[in-house]
Amino acid sequence: MTEKRGPGSLHRRHRAVALWCAALVAAMVGAAYAAVPLYRLLCQVTGFDGTPRIASAPSATRLERTIPVRFDANVARDLPWRFEPLQRTLEVRIGENVLAFYRATNLSDRPVAGTATFNVLPEQTAPFFSKLECFCFKEQVLQPGESVEMPVSFFVDPQIVHDKDAHGARQITLSYTFHPVAPARPAPGKAAGSPAATPATVPANGRAG
């Protein structure tokens, strides 16, 4: 005997399908937003995609072998800064903790915030380039005309000599690019710089006029 389904049953089925689709879309959107910080964390932990690793402690081993580390600096076109390394190249002993410096200068007449992206070349050396401290870990704000020296502390992991892809590298390049930080947007319905609303005055009788 064939079961007959009325309009109400069909409506419930359509509603269930719609709810499943909405849940799937929400999950996909959430995954897309989560993918960016997760990808950045993956790169910092593994050195993937030319991103240097972040180390929690200095290297305990130092080798006699050295490798040149070149320092590169770039500024996005819409950031009014001058940015440069204070040393172009250092001959670094593998496993040695090294401190290098960059200098940034705000060329504008207003405070400007910037944040630095970074990578290491050749890419196969990135998993062995470990940062301990870096100005790139947080946003930097420079006042008009201000010039600051910014340190980066790092070491080249001794395990690089055992890696079949990275052990033959003749030089490592640490490259930074500073980008402007977008200013906070005003709340919806309120123009930037508009004065705060003045509260209404209530007469002594408690009734608004």
MOZI-V642216 format. One line per field, one symbol per residue. ss: DSSP state (h for helix, s for strand, l for the rest). phi: phi as a letter, one per 30 degrees, with the letter a starting at -180 (. if undefined). burial: # if it has 16 or more other ideal C-beta (glycine too) atoms within 10 Angstrom, else .. Layout:
# MOZI-V642216
ss=???
phi=???
burial=???
This chain:
# MOZI-V642216
ss=llllllhhhhhhhhhhhhhhhhhhhhhhhhhhhhhhhhhhhhhhhhlhhhllsslllllllllllsssssssssslllllssssslllsssssllllssssssssslllllsssssssssslhhhhhhsssssshhhllsssllllsssssssssslhhhhhllllllllsssssssssslllllllllllllllllllllllllllll
phi=.ddccdeddddddddddddddddddddddddddddddddddedddcidiidddcccaddcbbcddbbdcccbbbbdeccdbcbaddbdbbdcddjddbcbbcbbbddccbdbcbbccaabbdedcedcccccbadddbdcbcdeidbbcbdbcabcdedddcddccdcdcaccccbbdbdcddddddeibddiddddddddcdddicdd
burial=..........................................#...#..######...#.......#.#.###.#...###.#.#....#.######..#.#.#.#.....#.###.####..#########.###...#.#.......#.#.#####.##....#..#..#########.............................
